[in-house]
């Protein structure tokens, strides 16, 4: 995301990680889970992994079928999830293949390999996956945000639409503005956009003669500010930016302050984290991915038990608080490595370590403006930081190496 470091996109990364975790869900919640009355006709409920708390329903399994109305919120995780009964509140879904064929009273949050919505959504929808489809009879009362390799929008959205993906197709009515970023954008014959269409793409817009855009069409500049101008104006004027809206933004400054605090208050701990990043780079990346993916799955499985709900909520709060710390920890590790390489005599001084960490954060923020590469570097820094922090709890030591004996800066 231009102007902000890749860490600003962590909520989207978190939702996408739920989709990658479906394999763990299959192993942890084997068997079918079917929402039904508390006691089935055969009196056997052993095949279900289900918990009801008030009107909320938590369910998991390799194949989940929701065929009884849910009065409040639904939380479902499985290899496949089919919602075939009305949901009164929010629907939070994660798995391989997700289908919502009935009405949901409030919001829909779904991440999976394939996400299909065919019913009415009473509020907004946030969808992510390999393929996302809003069927012709679907209706989203609020806003729609979707990120996927392929997105097909054939239903009605009364609010605004935000799309990001490889192939985007809009072939239905939209009551507000549309912002789309992708490799290819197509407007079908039934596309009716009441607001303005703003899109960023390396390919020309494919617009059917029957498609209508009442607010006009604007082609956005590429991420680095090069390329064509807006399609609706011969010489578009760049939007004015405040002084702090560039790569060196408020978010980056806040991360620098966090880095300075960590190095000043916990010099020994941050030194050990930096040592883990240098000596266990591969392990740090691998463990970081495992933590990023498994934490939401573990929290959802804990919610299936009444006693585990407070623990799950506390764990997720800690999880989100740990993400910026992990990103900063990676920057501290990069800064310590640079000091050890070029300023070895000053590598143990806190002031120099703080300056090097802030410089590393600045470099990561500037690189974050690069398309694709910036996001990958930021994501890799996040994973490495998470893994290095995890190694402090469960260190993996090589022969003759002890992280516990790492030097502590003065």
Secondary structure, DSSP 8 states (H G I E B T S, - for coil): -TTS-GGGGHHHHHHHHHHHTHHHHHHHS-SEEEE--SS-TTS--TT-EEEEETTEEEEEEEEEEE-S-BSS-EEEEEEEEEE-S-BSS-EEEEEEEEEE-S-BSS-EEEEEEEEEE-SEESS-EEEEEEEEEE-TT-EESS-EEEEEEEEEE-SEESS-EEEEEEEEEE-SEESS-EEEEEEEEEE-TT-EESS-EEEE-SS--EE-TT-EETT-EEE---TTS-S---TTSTT-------TTSSSS-HHHHHHHHHHHHHHHH-HHHHHHHHHHHHH-HHHHHHHHHHHHHHHHHHHHHHHTSGGGHHHHHHHHHHHHHHHHHHHHHHHHHHHHHHHHHH-GGGTT-HHHHHHHHHHHHHHHHHHTTSTTHHHHHHHHHHHHHHHHHHHHHS----TT--GGG-----
